[in-house]
Amino acid sequence: MTELAPYAVSEHNSHGRAVHEDAPFGRSEFQRDRDRIIHSTAFRRLEYKTQVFVNHEGDLFRTRLTHSMEVAQIARSIARYLKLNEDLVEAISLAHDLGHTPFGHAGQDALNSCMKDYGGFEHNLQSLRVVDRLEDHYAAFDGLNLSFETREGILKHCSPDNAAKLGRVGERFLTQQRPSLEAQVANLADEIAYNNHDVDDGLRSGLITLDQLASVRLFSGHLDAVRTLYPGLTDRRLIHETIRRMINTLVTDLLHTTEQNILTHVVRDIAEVRAAPPLVTFSAEIHEQNRELKTFLRTHLYRHYRVLRMSAKARRIIDDLFKAFMQDRRLLPPQFMLQAEHDHARAVSDYIAGMTDRYAIREHRRLFAVEES
Ligand code: MG
């Protein structure tokens, strides 16, 4: 790894792990975090979980696994340029969606409303719960025993009530401090990744069109440039070439703006990063254009009637599963039955949140279709 900037997270300024372990041989603590995440069960499930499209709709749409890899790629490029801890941004990026329910945002909203009398459901908090408690691979501890800074990066948002129960990792939500620059990078890399791949998947599915995107400056500026430079390009190449230029514009702008922010706020170490305002940002102009793109996607893709139909179906499946398991906990698999004896609703929520799209569909069929068992 290249030399780290003084404001980067390093093994020397890290708050370490909850359970003490000897330093790893031949790799850094944050490499070890990343390796544990990749070997986790929750990570493998990302392959069959989706954000916008349900998993069986097409083989070319993003899943949460490929999304997480794209986030890691973007975040690592940014981190390397800024001399931040690349292993840490990679670990955060690969873990950031581990707590997501099946069926994307619709699934998360459904589970949250099922859980409203039992403490609610937040996917960020669930990602932390997965790495802190639910993974059961290690003899000496529950979860993955990750470094503080990886856990901090995973917990992107948190309500004050929940933050108060989390100890050190929740403190910043109560004291209004910022997380490390590495966490800030992973967060914006996530946004860059999903906005751009949702345009790609949206076009591929036919739910949005190139003509509609003409109103989005970030897209249309590059589209016009590519059309002028390469007349007669097929649509697939035209779209891909435009999107790669969009990602490049966002990343380049973020690098320049962040470098400038670091200079302006004179941060010299990680403590100063935590006390400063958010430093990993877009410029005002690109921020505005990115907002325009997000608004477009919300209106034309996420609220498209075909997406809403899938969401309605997803909500019904989650509702049904939740009710069935709450009515009779004996229907739960053995490992959740035990937990359900003292914490029934949370056990059901953990079980459902861990399901992949297709597993949830199958489980629903097993419970409700008379001809299945
Ligand atoms: Mg994400």
Boltz pocket constraint, residues with backbone or C-beta under 6 A from the ligand:
constraints:
  - pocket:
      binder: B
      contacts: [[A, 67], [A, 96], [A, 97], [A, 190], [A, 194]]
      max_distance: 6.0
